[in-house]
Amino acid sequence: MTGAASSIGPACAQRLARASAVVAVLDVNGDAAKDVAEKIGGEALQADLSDYEVLDSLRVEADVVVHDTGL
């Protein structure tokens, strides 16, 4: 889930986790992503999705991607 550490992101991540989803909390703010991930039992990832090199280097398997960032 992108943008998962701010705005409506934490609530969305929490709801997905309650529905038994394994949630990868991705945010540009690594500390905030870690905080959300710890609360829901998810995995924290830090990345700036506006950086194409970062996008190319991300290796995440996902069945569903929730894009909650205002790029």
N, C-alpha and C positions, 0 to 999 in steps of 0.2 A: 504494500500500500504506500503510494508516494504522498509526501506532505502529511505524514501521519502524526507528526508531533506538535502540530499547532492547529488553530482554528477548530473546525469540526473533525479533523483527523483523529484525535484520540478517542472521541466518542464512536466513530465508525470502526476503528480498530478494536475497541472494546466490544462492540456489538458482534463483530465477526468472530472474535475469540469466544464469546458466549455461545455462538452457534457452532462451536467445535472446529472452526477454521484455524489452521496454523498460519499465524500472521507474521509477515516480515515487515517491520516498521522502518520505512526508508524516509529520511529527511536530511536536509542540508545541515541541520543542527544535530550533531551526533549525540550530544549529552541528552537533549530532549527526546531523541529517538530511543535511547537506552532507557530512559525513565518510563516511557510509555510501554516499551517491550517488557520491562521487568514487571510492570503492573498486570499485564495480560498474559505473561508466559510466552511471549513472542521473541523474535530475533530482531536485533537492531542493526541497521545499515545506515552509513552516512554517505551521501552522494549529492553533488550538485548536478541536477539533470539538465541544466543548460550547457554543460560541458560535454561535447560530443565524445571526447576521448574517454571520459568516465562512463558514458553510456555504452561504449564499445567494450569496456572492461568488465561491466557488471555481468555476473553469472548467477542468475536466480531462476530457479524453476518455479513456475506458478501456473495454477489452473485458472486463476482470476486475478486481474490487476485492477485495483481501485486507484484511479488517478485523482488525487485530492490536492493538487498544487496549482497555483495560479501562474504558471510560466507564461 
